[in-house]
Amino acid sequence: MPWYLYRVLLPNTAQVDCPIIEMCHGCNERITLDPHSGYPLERVYTAPNLSKGYSESHTKKLLSNTNLARKGFTKYVRDKSSGCYVKSVGQQGPNLFKVR
């Protein structure tokens, strides 16, 4: 859902309140009055924010077996047939363990 920043225009004061309002997807109508106070609103335009560092492919790369081994982590994968956890990456720890 898109997020829009609005400024509440308070009468006779320099003080402004900037609530963040979440809009429904596909809603193009602008909000003109604050639903809580009834004062007029003005939309504040800000720079777009793209979080490139936390994409799905970046997370997958960070959690890859080669990267985990290089950083010194140990990864266990559950064996579906026996229910045991088998070491798939890493040097430390047991090769196999069971969970009660």
Steps between C-alpha positions, in 0.01 A plus 500: 500500500629847428586730786436871475621774731254780573549826690219626722443871442423640844344848509702794641803291602832407350475154656420221256430132549601249231301177525581210271189361338484158333277494192327203342650363180346674202357792704589817316281737694680749719414557861408862566407494870669337797268221622591568865502878531306614194771749396602523133787285375775569250690215335877509553710375209812309599771308318412139416649233721617176342650242733738331262713345776224269619379338181414132483801419281738682736368307800530173308861584416581581865354168617665289230703199615829641371452833677398333828807273490729794422363696798545203737139397553365146520175414323283199574231366269218276620487152348134438415515122535668475843416841650867553592703809415807440283787748466512640148745790548772571751781335694390526863232306683366148467427352158155381607260572784146404592232725644259347750 
